[in-house]
C-alpha cells in the first residue's frame, strides 16, 4: 500500500501539471486509457 500511495501522489502532481496533456489524452479515451492506467499500476506495483 506504500507503493500505491506513492503512485497516487505522483499521479496527483502529474494531473496538476499536465492539464494540456490530459486534454490531449481525452481525445484518445477508452481502451488505450485503461491500458495505460493498467501499465502504470503494474509498473509501480513491481517497484
C-alpha positions in Angstrom: 0.0 0.0 0.0 3.0 2.3 0.4 3.8 1.9 -3.3 0.1 2.7 -4.1 0.1 5.9 -2.1 3.3 6.9 -3.8 1.6 6.2 -7.1 -1.4 8.3 -6.1 0.9 11.2 -5.1 2.8 11.1 -8.3 -0.5 10.9 -10.3 -1.9 13.9 -8.4 1.1 16.0 -9.2 1.1 14.9 -12.8 -2.6 15.8 -13.1 -2.0 19.3 -11.7 0.9 19.9 -14.0 -0.4 18.2 -17.1 -3.8 19.6 -17.9 -2.8 20.1 -21.5 -1.6 16.5 -21.8 -4.7 15.4 -20.1 -6.9 17.3 -22.6 -4.9 15.7 -25.5 -5.3 12.3 -23.8 -9.1 12.8 -23.5 -9.3 12.7 -27.3 -7.9 9.1 -27.2 -10.1 8.0 -24.3 -11.3 4.5 -23.9 -9.3 1.3 -24.2 -5.9 3.0 -24.6 -6.6 5.0 -21.4 -7.5 1.8 -19.4 -4.4 0.0 -20.8 -2.2 3.0 -19.8 -3.6 3.0 -16.3 -3.1 -0.7 -16.0 0.5 -0.4 -17.2 1.2 2.3 -14.7 -0.3 0.3 -11.8 1.7 -2.7 -12.8 4.9 -0.7 -13.1 4.5 1.0 -9.7 3.3 -2.3 -8.1 6.5 -4.0 -9.2 8.9 -1.5 -7.6 
